[in-house]
Amino acid sequence: MNLKSEKYFIRIESDVMRASLLSKKFTSNWPISPNDQSRLMTTISELGHNILKYAHSGEITIAYHESFGKSYFEVNATDRGPGISNIELALQNQYSTGGTLGLGLPGIKRLMDEFSIDSKLDHGTTVNVRKFL
């Protein structure tokens, strides 16, 4: 198994842009299509903006996994914010508690091959996604 990863700390708006741009550089070390690279950059940007908007700080890790002839990128976003009270509702298109278009989490779910979210009120949220190559 081959595993490589990078971690990005999200505290201010420029951290989100930096994470997205650095993820492009990171993913270019492996055979990834330009479309999948854009999907990962968009995902990292959306997750980073959610961290800032709702938790004010957190971290995003991107990792490349290769095992038994399969390879994929995994993105994990974690914060210690207020949590999501109704995950099912938060995953619906156009639902937002923050005055946005409500396309972030549902959009990420559509862009990636696997999506999971764990959130506990007053303890934070973790979103984990995978994009298979």
N, C-alpha and C positions, 0 to 999 in steps of 0.2 A: 504494500500500500504506500502510495506517495501522497504526502500532505504538505501543502504550502499555504500560508495564510498571512493576511495583513489586518491590523486593527486600526480603526479610525475613531478618535474621540470627537464627539459632537458637542460643542458648547456655544458656538456662535455661527451665524449664517455662512461665513467663509469656510468653516469646517465642512459644511455640506458639499459645497462646490469642490473643495479640495479632495474629499473622499470620493466623489464621483469621478473626478479626473484621474486620481491615482488608481482607482479601480480599473480604468481603461488601460493604463500602463501595466498593471498587475496581470490582467487577463490576457494581454497580448503575448505573454510567455508560453501560451498553450494554443492548440488549434481551436479557435473559436470564430464563428462567423461574425461579420460586422453587425448583423441584426441582433444576434444574441449578446454581443458586447454592448450594444445600445440598450437592450432590455435590462441588463445588469446595472448599467449606469443610471438608468431611469429609476430602477428599483431602489438603488442606494440613495438617490436624491429624494425620492418620496419618503423613504423611511427616515432619512435624516431630518427632513422638514417636519415630519410627525413628531420626532423626538424633541425638536426645538419648540414646536407649538404647544405640545401637551406636557412635556416633562422638563424642558429647559436644558437638559443635558443627558448624555447617554453614550453608547458606543456601538459601532458597527464593525463586524468582522466578516471578511470575505475569504473563503478558503477554496482551494482546488483539491479535489479528491480523485484518485485513480485507483481502482480496485477491480480485479477480476475482469479486465478488459473494458470496464465502464468508467467514464469520467464525467465529472460534473462540478459546477461551482455551487457553493453553499454560502448564503448570506444570512447573518444572524444580527439582529438589531435588539438591543436591550436598554431599558431605561428604568428608573426608579420613580416614575411619575405617579399620577393618581390612578392609573389603571383604566380599563374599559369596562363599564358596567354591563353592557349588553353586546357581546362580540357578534352575535348573529345579526343584530341591527347595524353594527358598524361595518359589516361586510356587504351591506346592501348599497347598490349604486345610488348616488345623490343623497345619502344620509351623512350629515355632518353635525358635530357639536361645536365646531370651531368656526362656523361661518364660511367654509370653503365649498367647493363644488361636490365634495363627497365622492371623489373618484380614486383617491389614494390607495387604500387597502384593497378595494375590489379590483382596481387596475393592476396592482402588484400581483394579486392572485391569478389574473388572466395572463400576465406576462411570464410567469414562472411555471415550472412543471409540477412542483410540490410546494405547498403552502401550509404552515401551521402557526397558530398564535396562542399564547398563554398570557393571561392577564389576571392580576389580583388587585382588587381595589386597595388603594393606599400603599401598594408595594411595587407596582410597575408592570411593564409589558415586555414580552419577548416575542419577536416575529422571526420565524426561520423559514427560508425559502431555498429551493434548489432549481438549477437550470442544467439539464443534461445535455451533453455535447454529442 
